[in-house]
Amino acid sequence: MKSQSALEFVTVVAVGLALIAVSSFFGADYITSYFDSINSINAEQTTNNVVAATNLVYSQGIGAQTKTFVTIPSNIILNRTYISGNEINIEFYYGGHIKDVYNNAAVNMTGSLSVYGGKLTLYIRMEPSRTAIIFTDAPVSYILVNTFNNSARTNPDNNFTFNEIVYYSVYLKDFNDSAVDSSINLNVYRTDGSQFGSTVSTNTSGGSYNGSFNLTESGYGGKWIISVVDTSNQIFGTTLFNKY
């Protein structure tokens, strides 16, 4: 009788543990799916809000400024997330895969987003250059990255071919457009997101940094990214260039 009771007890415990294991598995899967959905919603909201605000200041003219509230996804992939030209793209992990959320504005944009996920207030201003600047209220509010085809940096260019030298300039600005210094990490990414060359870790001087690199690879044609992270304030700025 005792052995039968013990067997029944063991059976009940085993069934209970099995149920807990199954529910934990599906519960974890549900939680992962939930956060993936939230990240996707946040990416859509961020790109839509940035484009809507950009189009608004564009319609209002030079000097117009507005702000918008966004939530940056918690797991963005910096090597394919960018604001450049009239495009904004946020790439992030979704369901064990990679997802891109893309939008484009009626005018060119440049500026910065936060490296980390979370709520963020962005300001958008229309510049005399007919470009919308996207910036934050951090000590370094935005980062500009420009590319050139000459060492004097008098010829802006974003189209380069094999064995050509890409000259670039990085500018760090505060909320009032004054130059500000900080430490930066600069990376160049190929079309597939892989890194080209080594990370440039340096400090700006007078709010800027100039550098260059030689396109020594004949493949990987398409849109490459120069991405610059301000390591103190954890914001990043980008630019695209076409590699032929």
C-alpha positions as CSV (number, residue, x, y, z in Angstrom):
1,M,0.0,0.0,0.0
2,K,2.8,2.3,0.9
3,S,4.7,1.5,-2.3
4,Q,1.6,2.2,-4.3
5,S,1.1,5.6,-2.6
6,A,4.7,6.4,-3.2
7,L,4.4,5.5,-6.8
8,E,1.3,7.7,-7.2
9,F,3.2,10.5,-5.5
10,V,6.1,10.2,-7.8
11,T,3.8,10.0,-10.8
12,V,2.0,13.2,-9.8
13,V,5.3,15.0,-9.2
14,A,6.6,13.9,-12.6
15,V,3.5,15.0,-14.4
16,G,3.7,18.3,-12.5
17,L,7.3,18.9,-13.5
18,A,6.5,18.0,-17.1
19,L,3.7,20.5,-17.2
20,I,5.9,23.2,-15.7
21,A,8.6,22.5,-18.3
22,V,6.1,22.7,-21.1
23,S,4.6,25.9,-19.8
24,S,8.0,27.4,-19.2
25,F,9.0,26.6,-22.8
26,F,5.9,28.2,-24.3
27,G,6.0,31.0,-21.8
28,A,9.6,31.9,-22.8
29,D,8.7,31.7,-26.4
30,Y,5.7,34.0,-25.9
31,I,7.8,36.5,-24.0
32,T,10.5,36.5,-26.7
33,S,7.8,37.0,-29.4
34,Y,6.2,39.8,-27.3
35,F,9.5,41.8,-27.1
36,D,10.2,41.2,-30.8
37,S,6.8,42.7,-31.6
38,I,7.5,45.7,-29.3
39,N,10.9,46.3,-31.0
40,S,9.2,46.2,-34.4
41,I,6.6,48.6,-33.4
42,N,9.2,51.0,-31.9
43,A,11.3,50.8,-35.1
44,E,8.2,51.6,-37.2
45,Q,7.2,54.5,-34.9
46,T,10.7,55.9,-34.9
47,T,11.2,55.9,-38.6
48,N,7.6,57.2,-39.2
49,N,8.0,60.0,-36.7
50,V,11.3,61.1,-38.0
51,V,10.1,61.3,-41.5
52,A,6.9,63.1,-40.6
53,A,8.8,65.7,-38.6
54,T,11.3,66.1,-41.4
55,N,8.6,66.6,-44.0
56,L,6.9,69.1,-41.7
57,V,10.0,71.4,-41.3
58,Y,10.7,71.0,-45.0
59,S,7.2,72.3,-45.8
60,Q,7.7,75.2,-43.4
61,G,11.1,76.3,-44.8
62,I,14.6,77.1,-43.7
63,G,15.0,77.6,-40.0
64,A,11.8,75.7,-39.1
65,Q,12.2,73.4,-36.1
66,T,10.1,70.8,-34.3
67,K,10.5,67.9,-32.0
68,T,9.2,64.3,-31.9
69,F,9.2,61.6,-29.4
70,V,10.4,58.1,-30.3
71,T,11.4,54.8,-28.7
72,I,14.6,53.3,-30.1
73,P,14.4,49.5,-30.3
74,S,16.5,47.7,-27.6
75,N,18.7,45.6,-30.0
76,I,19.6,47.8,-33.0
77,I,22.4,46.7,-35.2
78,L,24.7,49.6,-35.7
79,N,26.4,48.3,-38.9
80,R,23.2,48.7,-41.0
81,T,21.3,51.4,-39.1
82,Y,21.7,54.8,-40.6
83,I,20.3,58.3,-41.5
84,S,21.7,59.5,-44.8
85,G,20.3,61.2,-47.9
86,N,16.6,61.1,-47.6
87,E,16.7,57.6,-46.0
88,I,16.4,56.3,-42.4
89,N,16.9,52.6,-41.8
90,I,16.8,50.8,-38.4
91,E,18.1,47.2,-38.4
92,F,17.5,45.0,-35.3
93,Y,17.2,41.4,-34.2
94,Y,13.7,40.0,-34.6
95,G,12.7,36.4,-33.9
96,G,16.2,35.2,-34.2
97,H,16.6,36.9,-37.5
98,I,17.5,40.4,-38.7
99,K,14.8,42.9,-39.7
100,D,15.0,46.3,-41.4
101,V,12.5,49.1,-41.0
102,Y,13.0,51.7,-43.7
103,N,11.4,55.0,-44.6
104,N,12.3,58.0,-46.7
105,A,11.6,61.7,-46.5
106,A,10.9,64.4,-49.0
107,V,14.3,66.0,-48.3
108,N,17.8,64.9,-47.3
109,M,18.4,64.2,-43.6
110,T,21.4,63.9,-41.4
111,G,22.1,63.7,-37.7
112,S,22.1,61.2,-34.8
113,L,20.2,58.6,-32.9
114,S,20.9,56.9,-29.6
115,V,23.0,53.7,-29.4
116,Y,20.8,52.3,-26.7
117,G,17.1,51.4,-26.8
118,G,14.6,53.5,-24.9
119,K,12.6,56.7,-25.1
120,L,14.2,59.7,-26.8
121,T,13.3,63.2,-27.7
122,L,14.5,64.2,-31.2
123,Y,14.7,67.7,-32.6
124,I,14.5,68.4,-36.3
125,R,15.6,71.6,-38.0
126,M,15.6,72.7,-41.6
127,E,19.0,74.0,-42.6
128,P,19.9,76.6,-45.3
129,S,21.6,73.7,-47.2
130,R,18.0,72.2,-47.6
131,T,19.0,69.4,-45.3
132,A,17.1,68.5,-42.1
133,I,19.3,68.0,-39.0
134,I,18.1,65.4,-36.5
135,F,19.6,66.0,-33.0
136,T,19.2,65.2,-29.3
137,D,19.6,67.3,-26.2
138,A,22.8,65.5,-25.1
139,P,26.1,67.4,-24.6
140,V,27.0,66.1,-28.1
141,S,23.6,66.6,-29.9
142,Y,24.5,65.3,-33.3
143,I,27.3,64.0,-35.4
144,L,27.8,64.9,-39.1
145,V,29.9,62.7,-41.5
146,N,30.8,64.0,-44.9
147,T,32.8,62.3,-47.7
148,F,35.1,63.9,-50.3
149,N,37.2,62.8,-53.3
150,N,40.1,65.0,-52.5
151,S,42.4,65.5,-49.6
152,A,41.6,69.2,-49.4
153,R,38.0,68.2,-48.8
154,T,36.7,70.8,-51.2
155,N,34.8,68.3,-53.5
156,P,32.0,66.5,-51.7
157,D,31.3,63.1,-53.2
158,N,29.5,59.8,-52.2
159,N,30.5,57.7,-55.3
160,F,33.7,55.8,-55.2
161,T,35.4,52.9,-57.1
162,F,37.9,50.2,-56.4
163,N,41.3,51.6,-55.2
164,E,39.9,55.1,-54.8
165,I,40.6,57.0,-51.6
166,V,37.7,58.1,-49.5
167,Y,38.4,61.2,-47.5
168,Y,36.0,62.0,-44.7
169,S,35.3,64.6,-42.1
170,V,33.4,64.1,-38.8
171,Y,31.8,67.0,-36.9
172,L,30.4,67.0,-33.4
173,K,27.9,69.7,-32.5
174,D,26.0,70.7,-29.4
175,F,22.4,71.8,-29.1
176,N,23.3,75.3,-30.2
177,D,25.4,74.1,-33.2
178,S,28.7,74.9,-31.5
179,A,31.6,72.6,-32.0
180,V,32.3,70.2,-29.1
181,D,35.0,67.6,-28.5
182,S,34.5,64.0,-27.4
183,S,36.0,60.5,-28.0
184,I,34.7,58.6,-31.0
185,N,34.8,55.2,-32.6
186,L,34.6,55.2,-36.4
187,N,33.8,52.1,-38.4
188,V,33.3,51.4,-42.1
189,Y,30.8,48.7,-43.1
190,R,30.3,46.9,-46.4
191,T,27.0,46.3,-48.0
192,D,26.6,43.0,-46.1
193,G,27.3,44.7,-42.7
194,S,30.7,43.3,-42.3
195,Q,33.4,45.6,-41.1
196,F,36.0,47.0,-43.5
197,G,39.3,47.8,-41.9
198,S,39.9,48.5,-38.2
199,T,37.9,50.7,-35.8
200,V,39.3,54.2,-35.6
201,S,39.2,55.2,-31.9
202,T,40.3,58.8,-31.4
203,N,39.4,62.2,-29.9
204,T,38.2,65.1,-31.9
205,S,39.9,68.4,-31.9
206,G,38.0,71.6,-32.3
207,G,34.9,69.5,-32.7
208,S,36.1,67.6,-35.8
209,Y,38.2,64.8,-37.1
210,N,39.6,64.1,-40.6
211,G,40.6,60.8,-41.9
212,S,40.7,58.6,-45.1
213,F,40.8,55.0,-46.3
214,N,41.6,53.3,-49.5
215,L,39.0,51.0,-51.1
216,T,41.3,48.1,-51.7
217,E,38.5,45.6,-52.4
218,S,37.0,45.1,-55.9
219,G,33.8,43.4,-54.7
220,Y,31.0,44.4,-52.3
221,G,29.4,46.9,-54.7
222,G,26.5,48.9,-53.3
223,K,25.8,51.1,-50.3
224,W,28.6,51.3,-47.7
225,I,28.2,53.0,-44.3
226,I,30.6,55.1,-42.3
227,S,29.3,55.0,-38.7
228,V,30.6,57.2,-35.9
229,V,29.8,56.6,-32.2
230,D,30.4,59.3,-29.5
231,T,31.5,56.9,-26.8
232,S,30.7,59.4,-24.0
233,N,27.2,60.3,-24.9
234,Q,26.3,57.1,-26.8
235,I,24.9,58.6,-29.9
236,F,25.9,57.8,-33.4
237,G,25.9,59.6,-36.8
238,T,26.2,58.0,-40.2
239,T,26.6,58.6,-43.9
240,L,26.2,56.3,-46.9
241,F,28.4,56.2,-50.0
242,N,28.1,54.1,-53.1
243,K,31.0,51.7,-53.8
244,Y,31.3,50.6,-57.5
